[in-house]
Amino acid sequence: MGKFNGQVIKGVIFDLDGTLIKSPKPSAKPLIMASELLGIDKENLIAVGDYKYDLMASRKAGIRNILVMHERHSREYQSLADWTVSSLIEIIRIYEILNF
C-alpha cells in the first residue's frame, strides 16, 4: 500500500503480462485477475499502457485506460484510449480529476 495526497492507494500493477495466468494481453483475464487480487471493482481501476494490446485488454475487461504516448506507433491506436499522457506524471492529473 502507498499514499498519494493522504489517500491510501491499495495497489499498483504496472504490467500484469500473463505471468500469473497463461492468458497474455490482449486477453482481459490478467486485468480481471488483478481486479480480483486487489479486491477493487473494475469501475475503480485504470489500466496504464503504451501499446495497443494494453488498451485492447482493458477495453475487453471493462476497465478504463490511459495510453502513455511515445514516438513509436502510439498515435495509430490512440482511439482505443480513454486518456492519453506523454509522461507518467500526467497520470496524477487524471487521478485528481476523477477524485479517486
N, C-alpha and C positions, 0 to 999 in steps of 0.2 A: 504494500500500500504506500501511496505517496500523498502529498498535499499540493494543491495549487490554489492560491488566493484563499488559504484557510479551509478549503473544502477537501474532503478525503476523496482520493481517486482510488477506486477499488482495484483496478488492474489495467495494465497496458500490454498489448500484444502487438509487437511491431511487424512480425511476419509469421503467421501460422501457415507453414508451407506444405502441410501434408505429412510431416514427420510423425505426428502422434496418431494420425489415421491415414490410411493409404488412399486418399482421395484428394489429390492436389488441385489447386486452383486451375481452371475456373469453377470447379465444384464448389457448391455452397457449404458442404459438410464441414470443412475446417472452421469456417466462421460460425456456424451453428454450434459446433462443439465449443468454441471459445465463449460464446454467449452462455452456454450451459455451465462450463467450468467456472466462469466468473460469477455466475448467478445473477446476470444482468439481462433484462429483456432486450430483445433485438432493437426495439424502438429507442433504447437509451444508449446504443452503441454507434460509433462511427468508425468505419474502416478507412485506413490511410494506405495508399499505394501509389506506385509510379508506373504501372503497366496495365494494359487492357485486361489481363486475366484477374488482377486485383479488383478492378471495377466490375467485371462480369460476375465474379464470385459474390461480391457484396450485393449486387442487384438481385441475383438468384436467391440470396439469403434474406432479402428484405431489410438490409442494413444500409443506411446512408453512407456515402463515401466522400473522401477527399482525394483528389489527384494532385500529387506533388509533381509539378511540371519540370521537365528538363529538356535539353536541346534535342535529344533523340526521341523520336516518334510520339511524344505525349500529345501533341496537338491533334493527331489523327483520331484519337479516341477520347478527346475532351468532352464530347457529347454524352458519354457514359457517366460523367462525374456530376455529383451534386454540388460540389465546390471545387475550385482549383486554387492552389497556392504555388508560389515559386520558392518558398523556403519553409522549413518546418516551424519556425517561429510564428508564421502566419496562422497556424492551427489554433493558437491561443485566442486570436481574434474571433474565430468561428465558435470556439468553446464559450467565449463570453457572450456573443450574440445569442447563442442558443440557451444561455443561462443554465448550463449543466450543473 
